[in-house]
Amino acid sequence: MTNKQILQAMSGLMAGMFVAILAGTVVANALPRIIADLGASQSSYTWVVTSELLAMTATVPLWGKLADLFNQKLLLQLSLGLFVVGSLVAGFSQDVVTLIVSRVIQGIGAGGLTALAQIVMAAIIPPRRLGKYAGIFGAVFAVGTVAGPLIGGVLVDTSWLGWRWCFFIGVPFALAGIVLLQRTLKLPTVRRQVKIDWLGAFLIVAGVCALLIWTSLAGNSFDWASWQTAALVATGVVLLVAAVFVESRVAEPIIPLEIFRNRTVSLTTLASFLVGIAMFAGTVFLSQYFQVALGKSPTVAGLMSLPMIGGLLVSSTVAGQLISATGKWKIYLIAGSVVMTAGLGMLSTIDADTHFGLLSLYMALMGIGVGMLMQNLVLAAQNDVPAHELGAATSVLSFFRSLGGTIGTSVLGAILANQVASEMSKGLAESGIPAAGGGGGHGSAVPDMTTLPEPMKNIVEHAYGVATGDLFLVATPFAFLALLAVLFIKEKPLKTTSGMERLAAEDSTADAVTVPAPRDGADSGTVGLKKD
């Protein structure tokens, strides 16, 4: 494909990726208004966020496996269609149960978009040329992640729009993506006997959901050390052990365990998990820091995130162009890990009185580091696996990055709540204010800063400022571990053929091998390619 054809095909992919990311971030600043309008509880607040993340994270491996078995363009359009249905149901929801169900549908669609967009890129673009296009996708990911809360804040603050448009806004992008994909993306249809491991898919999804529900609710709905924790962890572990047993024995596993024998895949998967923790911590908790510790509105809080999105945009784009020009990629993974670790370390020093100039520098450094790491980890893995495993390898990396973000958000959120409670108790004692007079400052709910008296407001701002700094201090070692994982990745030359070309070559080689007789009387596994 020429550069023009690739860019045309990528227009639909970028629209799909943007709505997938937007679905998880645009409601961040709108949730308090949504929950109030629907008359829901604090636990419902948690589930509106968690349900979408659960569905997206848990279904990514299944979408990745389906991509190795069925036409990828049709799967992309199906996932966009699911997203449209979920968005419309969410926008018209009249109660919180309907909203949570719609978020699950959105999450399933978003899981498909997250996995399939990168798989299709690898199919049509050789790794040697993939860097500059991966940089564009990294930029789209950054815009969706960081601009989502800003867009949500503006929609909520605009009287003639309101929170329902946080769900409607993604529908035109998704519909445009379906049309663009139909017109511009040409992929071969793989015709072969298909066996889907439904039992393995169920065990993986159920096991991951059990653990994610535990990390999402522990510390809020129940204590970390409780019978609920024991039950959920035990259930999750047993289900995942059963999944490993099943996956090691079926003909078409959802996650081929053999790919973890590949050193590059194993190390990039570990690094992606750790990057997910750092990236989501930065976007989720900085928005809360701006609104509570600094007293900014949702719209202003979104604008204050621009240094981070700028760093991510520039670094992902520039690094991608340099990788395509030179063929060298490991140096950018190492540099990104170092800069991300430094940025998180500097963010650990912030409090309610930190100057915005310094804060901007720290955020920009973290954004630059994440931008050099995120897409290039996928590039390194895709370059080092056979073409018929591109879907599985890509979805595994996306799965563990989302898993890291989900677990990181939950665990770091619990740490933040504990630190806030500790700092507020200290502040109340020093000010001589009775603990019962917290005015809503205590507990798991985020206080409404506009209703607090001045002495109490100062205590809350200080508590959230100090606690957010402590949060980044906890996240910094995870970034350092990502650096260690990256150091052990062996740099290999980037291939100059696309995934489709490599697959055709692999199939030709397989057809040329003489097979005495099929063991089960089936055909010899010939793959026919036909333009869709």
N, C-alpha and C positions, 0 to 999 in steps of 0.2 A: 504494500500500500504506500502511496505517496504521502508526503507530509500533509497535503491538503485533505486527502481522504481520511487520514488518521484523525486530524483535528475535527472534521465533520462528524466522524463516528464518536469521538470523545465528547462532543457537545451533549449528546443524549446521556452518556455516562456521567458527565459532570452534573447535569441536572438531577439525575437520580441520586448521586452521592450527596449533593447539597441538601435535598429534602430528607435523606436518611439521617444526616447529622442534625439538621434543623429540628427534626421531630423530638430529639432528646434534650435540646438546649433552649428552645424558644419559650418553654413554659416555666423556666427557672424563676423569672421575676414576676410571672403572672399567677403562680400557684396560690399565694395568699388570697387574692381576689376571687379566683375560681372556687376555692374551698369555701369561702364565705358565702358566695352567691348560691352554691349548691347545698349549703347548710350541712357540710360534712365535718368529720372529726379530724384530729391531728393524725391518727393512724391512717386515715384515708389520704391525707396529704402525702405521707410516705409512699403509699401504694400507687398513687398516680405516677410518681417518678419510677418506682421500682419495677412496676409491671412491664413498662416498655423496655427497660434495660434487661430484665430477665428474659423476655421473649426474644429480643435481638441477640443477646449473648448465647442463649441456649440453642438457637436454630442456625447459627452461622455454619457449624460443621456439616449439618444436613444439606444446606444450600450448596456448600462447596462440593460435597459428594455428588449431588444431583448435576452439578456443572460438568463433572467428568463423565456423566452418563447420558444427558439429554442436551438439546439445543440451548445454548447459553443465552441467545437473544430472547427466546420465548420465556425462559426463566426470569430474565431481567424485567420483561414486560409484565409477567405475572406478579413479581414482587412490587413493582410500581402500582399495579392495580390494587393489590392488597393495601398498600399505603393510602391510596385514594379513598378506599372504602372506610378504613380506620379513621382517617382524618375527618371525613364527612360525618360519621357517627359521633366522633368526639365533639365536633363543633356544634352539633344539634342536641347534645346530651342534656337531659333535664334532671338527672340524678347521678350520684357519684359512682354507682355500680356500673351504669352504662358507660361512663367515662373510662373506668378502669378496663372494662372489656375492650373498648375501642383502642385503648393504648396497647393492649396485647396484640391486636390485629396490626396496628402500626408497627410494633416491634418486630413481628414476624416479617413484614415487608421490608423493614429497615435492615434486618439481618441478611436478607437476600441481596439487597443493594450493596451493603458493606462488603460482602464476600465476592459477589459476582463482578462488580466494577473492576476490581484489581485483577481477577482471573481473565476477564475479556481483554484487558490491556495487555497482559502477558501473551495472550493468544495472537494478537494482531501486531505487536511491536516487539522487535528483537531486544534482548537485555541491553545490548550496546547502545541502542537509541532510546531505551525506556526512561533513562534518567531525567531527561528534560520534560518528558510528559508526566512522569511521576511527580516532578516538582509542581506542575500545574495542579495535579490532584491534591498534593499536600496543601497547596494554597486554598483550594476549595474546602478541604477538611478544616483548615484553620478558620476560614470565614464562617462556616457553619457552626463551629464549636464556640467561637468567641463572640461572633455577631448575633447569635441566637438570643442570648439574654437581652442584648440591646434592642433587637427587633421586638421581642416580647414586651419589654418595658414601654416602648413607644406605643405599641398597640393598646396596652392596658391604660396608659395615661391619655390616650386620645378618646374623647367621650363618644364620638360617632362610630367608633370601631368596636373596642372592647375585647375581652379575653377570647371570645369564640374565634376571632380572626387569627389567633395563634395557631389554630388547627387548619383553618381554611387557607392560610397563606401558602402552604406547601402544595395544595392541589393543582394550581396552574403549572407549577414547575414539573410535577409528576406527570401530568397529561402531556406537556410539551416533550418530556423525556420519552414517553411511549411513542409519540409520533416521530421524533427525531431518530430513535433507534430503528424503527421500521424502515425509514427512508435511507439511512446512512450506514447501518451496520450489516455487513455481509459475513456470516460465519458458516462453516460447513456443518451439516447435520451428521452426527455419528450414528450409524445404524449397526447395532449389535445387540445380542441378547443381554438383557438387563436384569440384575438381581439386586434389589434394594434391601438392605439390612434394617428392617423396621424394628426388630427387637433391640438391636444395638442403638438405633436412633432414640427409641423410647428411654432406654436405660441412661444414655448420656444426658438427654434433656432433663429427665427426672432427677438424676443425681446432682447435676449442676444447679438446677432450680432449688433443691433442698438446701444446698450450701449457700446460695445467694440469698435465699429467704432468711437464713440464719444471720448472715452478716448484715443484712438490711435492717432486721428488727431487733437484734441483740443490742442491749444498751438503751433501747427506747421502750419497746413493748414488754421486754423481759430482761433479766440480768444476763450478763455473759456466762456466769456460773449458775446455771439453773437446769431444771429437767428438760425445758424446751430446747436449750442448747444441746444437751446430750442426745435428745431424740432426733433433732434435725441433722446434727453432725454424723451420728451413727447411720441414719438413713441414707444420707448423701454418700458416705464412704462405701457402704455396702452396695449401693446401686452402681457406683463408679467401678468398684472392683468387679462386679458382675459384667459391666460393660467391657472392661479390658478382657475378661475371659471370652466373651462373645466375639469381640472384634478380632481376637487372635485366631479364630477358627472359621469365620465365615468367608465366602468367596469374594464378596464385595463389601468390605468394611466401610463404615462411615468415616472413620479416621484410621487409615492404614498405619498400624503401629511400626511398620518397617521404616517409615520416613524418619522416625526419631533415631534410627541408626546413622542417619546423615548428620554429621557434626554441625554443619552450617544451619540446618533446619532446627536442631535442638537448641543451639546457642541463640539464634535469632528469635526463636519462640520465647525463651527465657527473657531476653532483652525487651521484647515487645510487651510482655507481661509487666515488667518493671517500668517501662516508659508509660504504659497505661495508667499506672498508679500516680506517677508524677504529673502527667498531662491533665487528668481529670481533677486531681487535687487543686491544681492551679486555677482551672476555670471555674469549678464549682464554689470553692471556698473564698476565692478572691472577690467574687461578686457579692457574697454575704459580708465580707470585710468592708467593702466600699459602702454598703448600705447601712450597716449597723455601727461599725467602729468609726467610720468617717461621716456618717449621717447624710449620705448622698441619695438622690432619687434613683429609681430603676433605670431611667434613661441615662443619667449622668454616670451611673455605675458601669453601664455598657460602654460608654465613651472612654472611661478611664482604663478599659482593657485594651485599647488600641495599641499601646506599645508592645504588648505580647503578641497580638495578631500580626503587627508589622514585622516583628522579628521572625515569626514563623513563616510569613509570606516570603520575605526576602531570602532567608536561608534555604528554604525548600526549593525555591525557583533557581537560585544561583548554584547551589550544590548539584541540582539535577543537570543543569547546563554543563557544568564542569565535568561531571561524571561522563556524560555523553561525549564530551570533547576529548577527554584523556583516557577513559576506560578504567580509571582508578577510583575505587569506591571506599575502601576500608578507612582511609585517612579521615573521611567525612563522618563515618560512624564514631571513630575515636574522638574527633574534635567535638562532635555533637554531644557525646556523653560527658566530656569534660566541662563544656560550657553549661549544659543542663545541671550538672552537679553544683557548679559554682553559682548559678542563678538561684537554685533552691537554697543553697547555704546562705546566700545574701538575703533572700526573702525571710529566712528564719530570724533575722534581726529586726523585723518591722514591729511597730506597735501603733497605737492610735495617733501618735504625734510624728510619724515618719513623713519627711518632705516628699511631695509627689515626684519631684525630679529624681530622687534616689529610687523611689518605688518604680518609676518608669524604667530606669536602667536595669533594675533587678528583673522586672517582668520581661523586658526585651531579651535579656540574656537567656532566660528560661525558654522563651519562644524560639530563639535562634537554635538552641540545643535540640529541642523537640523537632524542629523543622528539618534538621540535618539527619535525624535518626529515623523518624517514623516510616516514611515511604522507602527509604534506602535499605532498611532491614528486610522489607518485603522483596525488594529487588535482589538482594544477596541470596535469599532463599529460592526465589523463582529461577535464578540463574544456575542453581546447583542441583535441581531435581529433573527427572525425566518429564517429558511433556505430558504424559498421561497422569502424572501426579501433581500437575500445576494447581488444579482446583483444590485438592486436599491440602497441599502445603500452604497455599494462600489463605484458605479458610482457617487453618490451624493458627496462623499468626494473627489473623483478625479476631478469632475467638479468644485467644489468650490476652490480646490487648484490651478487648472489651471486658474480659473477666477481671483483669488487673484494675481497670477503671472502676468497675462495679464494686469489687471488694475493697479497693482503696478508698472510694468515696464513703462506703459504709463504716469501715474501721476508723478512718481518719475523722469522720463525722462524730463517732462515739468519743474519740479522744478530745475533739474540740469541745463537745458538750461537757465532759468532765472537767476540762481546764477552765471553761467559762464559769462553771459552778464554783470551782475552787477560788478563782480570782474574785468572783462577786462576793463570796462569803468573806474573803479577806478585806475587800473594799468596804463592805457594810460594817464589819467589825471596827475598822479604822475610823469610819465616819460616825460611829455610834448610832447607826440606823438599825432598828430591830429587823431580824431576818424575815419576819412575817410581812414586813412592809415593802416587800420587793416589787410590788406592783406589776407582777407578770414577768419580772426579770428572771425568775427561777424556772426550772423545769426544762423540758425538751423543746418547748415552743420558742420560736424566735420573737423577741419582744418588739412591740410597735413603738419605735423611737419617738413618734410624734405625740404620744400620750403620756410620756414619762416626765416627772418633774426634773428640774435642772440637776440637783445633786445626784439623783438616781441615774439620770442620763449619762453623766460623766463616769459613773462607776461601770455602767454597762459598756460604754465605748472603750474604756480602758481594758475591761475584761476580754472583750472580743479582739481587741488589738493584740494583747499579749498572747492570747490563746491561738490566734492565727499564726503568729510567729513560731510558737512552739510546734504547731502542726507541720510547718515546712521543715523544721528541724528533724522531725520524725521521718519525713519523706526523703530527706537528703541521702541517707544511707542506701535507699533503694536505687537512687540514681547512680551512686557509686558502684553498686553491684551490677548495674547495667553496663557500666564502663568495663568492669572485669570480664563480663560475658563477651563483650565486643572484642576485647583484646585477644581472645582465644579463637576468634573466627579466622579461618584461613582465606586470604584473598585469592580468588580465581578469576581468570580473564572472562570478561563478559561475552556471551555468545552473540553471534551476528545474525542468527536466524530467529524468526518469530516462533511462538508456541505452535501455531498451525503447521508451519514448515517442519518443525522438529517432530511433531506428532506423525505427519505423513512419512517422514524418514524412518521413524521407529516402527510404524506399521509395515512399511516396505521391507525392512529388515526382518520383522517377525514373519511376514508372508514367505520370505525367501528361505526360512528355516524349514527343513523337512520334518514333519511331525508324523510318527508311525501311525497312530490312530487316536482319535479322541477317546478319553477314558469313559465318558458317560454317554457316548453316542451323539453328542452335540456336534455342531460344525467346528471348524478349526479356528474360529475367532476372527475371521477376516473383517476388516473395517471398511465400509464403503463411505466415500465422502461425496456429498452432493451440496451444491450451493443453495442456501436457503433463499 
